[in-house]
Amino acid sequence: MRVLIAYGSRWGSAEEIAERLAGFLGEEGVEATVLDVKRIRLWPSLEGYDGVMVGSGVKISKWMGEPLAFLRRKAGELRGRRVALFVSCMSVLVEPENARRDLLEKVAEAAGVEADLMEAFGPVLDVGPGSRMGFLDKKIAQSVMLGLSKEKGLELDAKGRNDLRDWDRIRDFAHRFAESLRE
Ligand SMILES: Cc1cc2nc3c(=O)[nH]c(=O)nc-3n(C[C@H](O)[C@H](O)[C@H](O)COP(=O)(O)O)c2cc1C
């Protein structure tokens, strides 16, 4: 079984999820190829892939343009293959149902894609020295963190890296996708 994991990531969270998904799928005997859609020059063929996972980080309630374009462009080829969508976002911690509806179901519908699995995973909010965020994005991340601490009582590092992803859920997502390939 072969799977393509196509992702777009602004600051590295969806990227790391894509890489770890590939590792988890490998443990299940599924060969996964990870593709940063921001770097591609030509749309890849999906020939030879039994399943495709497409994921994105979220900013101002939106997917990145590149994975969204991939979904639209590949909607036809995705039919007849197993498909999973995922996002890394903050809103799943506060309003999980809205996150699923707005960041997954609506996106799939608008792209004309029918997904077998869809999951919103938590964010990385990294305002530390190793962060890929620019000054303004860090400021927004800090205000998001303040809101999360107040609303959810989370203890966050206001000057560091906060990984709020649930890796057990991500492993389970890979497991369920591998199972769906075998059905
Ligand atoms: C400037 C900024 C804007 C963001 N906007 C949203 C948002 O509108 N909704 C949301 O759920 N998360 C939002 N987030 C949280 C990101 O989705 C989260 O950091 C995610 O892990 C980013 O993934 P990426 O690094 O793969 O792009 C925002 C984060 C930043 C820094």
The ligand as a MOL file (V3000), in Angstrom:
LIG
                    3D

  0  0  0     0  0            999 V3000
M  V30 BEGIN CTAB
M  V30 COUNTS 31 33 0 0 0
M  V30 BEGIN ATOM
M  V30 1 C -0.7940 34.7740 13.1710 0
M  V30 2 C -1.5360 33.5330 13.5430 0
M  V30 3 C -2.8540 33.3980 13.1730 0
M  V30 4 C -3.5530 32.2370 13.5010 0
M  V30 5 N -4.8740 32.1260 13.1560 0
M  V30 6 C -5.5680 31.0080 13.5300 0
M  V30 7 C -6.9690 30.9160 13.2360 0
M  V30 8 O -7.5760 31.7980 12.6410 0
M  V30 9 N -7.6130 29.7930 13.6310 0
M  V30 10 C -6.9860 28.7760 14.3000 0
M  V30 11 O -7.6260 27.8040 14.6450 0
M  V30 12 N -5.6560 28.8300 14.5880 0
M  V30 13 C -4.9460 29.9370 14.2250 0
M  V30 14 N -3.6060 30.0220 14.5190 0
M  V30 15 C -2.9080 28.8670 15.1240 0
M  V30 16 C -2.1830 28.0510 14.0430 0
M  V30 17 O -3.1400 27.3880 13.2600 0
M  V30 18 C -1.2340 27.0500 14.6640 0
M  V30 19 O -0.1240 27.7440 15.1660 0
M  V30 20 C -0.8010 25.9300 13.7310 0
M  V30 21 O -0.0750 24.9780 14.4580 0
M  V30 22 C -0.0120 26.4260 12.5370 0
M  V30 23 O 0.3580 25.3680 11.7050 0
M  V30 24 P 1.5640 25.4800 10.6640 0
M  V30 25 O 2.8020 25.8260 11.4310 0
M  V30 26 O 1.6580 24.1230 10.0490 0
M  V30 27 O 1.1710 26.5130 9.6610 0
M  V30 28 C -2.9040 31.1950 14.2050 0
M  V30 29 C -1.5630 31.3320 14.5880 0
M  V30 30 C -0.8920 32.5040 14.2720 0
M  V30 31 C 0.5320 32.6440 14.7160 0
M  V30 END ATOM
M  V30 BEGIN BOND
M  V30 1 1 1 2
M  V30 2 1 2 3
M  V30 3 2 2 30
M  V30 4 2 3 4
M  V30 5 1 4 5
M  V30 6 1 4 28
M  V30 7 2 5 6
M  V30 8 1 6 7
M  V30 9 1 6 13
M  V30 10 2 7 8
M  V30 11 1 7 9
M  V30 12 1 9 10
M  V30 13 2 10 11
M  V30 14 1 10 12
M  V30 15 2 12 13
M  V30 16 1 13 14
M  V30 17 1 14 15
M  V30 18 1 14 28
M  V30 19 1 15 16
M  V30 20 1 16 17
M  V30 21 1 16 18
M  V30 22 1 18 19
M  V30 23 1 18 20
M  V30 24 1 20 21
M  V30 25 1 20 22
M  V30 26 1 22 23
M  V30 27 1 23 24
M  V30 28 2 24 25
M  V30 29 1 24 26
M  V30 30 1 24 27
M  V30 31 2 28 29
M  V30 32 1 29 30
M  V30 33 1 30 31
M  V30 END BOND
M  V30 END CTAB
M  END
